[in-house]
């Protein structure tokens, strides 16, 4: 149980996939303009990342390793992720057309989101058990979502602020992401306690 709690804390706060490892920067910067799309993208990433990790861990353990096909991990994992994104896209189109349109091009970006792929690959390479892999995927996706929602909140507030012309647009967004990343470094000190 202690191991699972440490996995949760580490991958949400300390080893955050966006702010520490810099995976998934494209959707992080692209979708974080509005809180509504950030929350929608967060839910989609949590679902896809968790399901992809479950399926890829099972496929790897019971098919690829068993038959000596570990060299097919990358191709297999990409196919699983792409299939799950198609499933999410179909479900969102029927359940919430406004969220589907709000996400626009960013929903297919989950397919190429390196954070999703990294979690599936790291869960296998770090030799997590099935339960640890699921907890790892949930924690990593919640960490991604936390960073995305915080950034969306900050960017919505920045729209009302007076920002120098030199810093408007991408510049202030990248500076803000850097400061947010530094703020999350403070959680590393809690590990030594």
RATA-V759963 format. One record per residue. N is the residue number from 1. RES is the residue in one letter. PSI is psi in whole degrees, 0 to 359 (999 if undefined). OMEGA is omega in whole degrees, 0 to 359 (* if undefined). Layout:
[[N:RES:PSI:OMEGA] [N:RES:PSI:OMEGA]]
This chain:
[[1:X:321:179] [2:X:322:178] [3:X:317:180] [4:X:319:178] [5:X:321:178] [6:X:324:176] [7:X:316:180] [8:X:309:183] [9:X:313:184] [10:X:313:187] [11:X:351:171] [12:X:314:189] [13:X:310:190] [14:X:305:183] [15:X:49:182] [16:X:132:186] [17:X:332:179] [18:X:311:190] [19:X:342:180] [20:X:314:182] [21:X:347:179] [22:X:37:172] [23:X:142:176] [24:X:30:181] [25:X:322:183] [26:X:306:177] [27:X:330:179] [28:X:315:180] [29:X:328:184] [30:X:321:186] [31:X:349:186] [32:X:18:179] [33:X:324:181] [34:X:141:182] [35:X:321:182] [36:X:313:180] [37:X:328:178] [38:X:318:179] [39:X:317:178] [40:X:316:178] [41:X:322:179] [42:X:314:179] [43:X:319:179] [44:X:319:180] [45:X:318:178] [46:X:314:180] [47:X:309:184] [48:X:316:182] [49:X:317:180] [50:X:312:181] [51:X:319:180] [52:X:320:179] [53:X:319:178] [54:X:310:184] [55:X:316:182] [56:X:325:178] [57:X:315:179] [58:X:315:178] [59:X:317:180] [60:X:313:184] [61:X:319:188] [62:X:350:178] [63:X:299:187] [64:X:311:180] [65:X:319:183] [66:X:322:183] [67:X:14:177] [68:X:33:183] [69:X:32:182] [70:X:335:180] [71:X:348:178] [72:X:9:182] [73:X:309:186] [74:X:312:181] [75:X:316:180] [76:X:314:182] [77:X:320:179] [78:X:319:178] [79:X:319:178] [80:X:313:180] [81:X:316:180] [82:X:321:179] [83:X:317:180] [84:X:323:177] [85:X:320:176] [86:X:320:178] [87:X:312:179] [88:X:318:180] [89:X:316:179] [90:X:316:180] [91:X:315:180] [92:X:323:180] [93:X:323:181] [94:X:320:185] [95:X:313:185] [96:X:83:181] [97:X:327:180] [98:X:318:177] [99:X:321:178] [100:X:315:179] [101:X:325:179] [102:X:323:179] [103:X:330:175] [104:X:237:184] [105:X:343:186] [106:X:338:177] [107:X:312:174] [108:X:340:177] [109:X:339:177] [110:X:328:179] [111:X:320:182] [112:X:9:179] [113:X:114:184] [114:X:340:177] [115:X:318:179] [116:X:313:180] [117:X:318:181] [118:X:319:180] [119:X:315:180] [120:X:318:181] [121:X:317:180] [122:X:327:178] [123:X:326:179] [124:X:315:184] [125:X:330:179] [126:X:2:177] [127:X:45:175] [128:X:151:171] [129:X:174:182] [130:X:315:180] [131:X:317:178] [132:X:322:179] [133:X:319:178] [134:X:315:179] [135:X:319:177] [136:X:313:181] [137:X:316:179] [138:X:315:181] [139:X:316:180] [140:X:319:180] [141:X:325:176] [142:X:321:175] [143:X:317:176] [144:X:314:181] [145:X:319:178] [146:X:312:179] [147:X:319:181] [148:X:315:181] [149:X:319:177] [150:X:315:180] [151:X:321:178] [152:X:318:178] [153:X:317:179] [154:X:316:182] [155:X:326:176] [156:X:322:177] [157:X:325:181] [158:X:336:178] [159:X:332:181] [160:X:351:183] [161:X:155:174] [162:X:114:181] [163:X:134:178] [164:X:145:182] [165:X:324:181] [166:X:328:185] [167:X:353:184] [168:X:150:176] [169:X:229:185] [170:X:326:184] [171:X:309:181] [172:X:329:178] [173:X:315:179] [174:X:322:177] [175:X:317:179] [176:X:317:178] [177:X:321:178] [178:X:317:179] [179:X:320:177] [180:X:321:177] [181:X:318:178] [182:X:321:179] [183:X:321:180] [184:X:341:176] [185:X:335:179] [186:X:335:180] [187:X:341:179] [188:X:328:179] [189:X:335:180] [190:X:341:180] [191:X:329:183] [192:X:351:181] [193:X:999:*]]
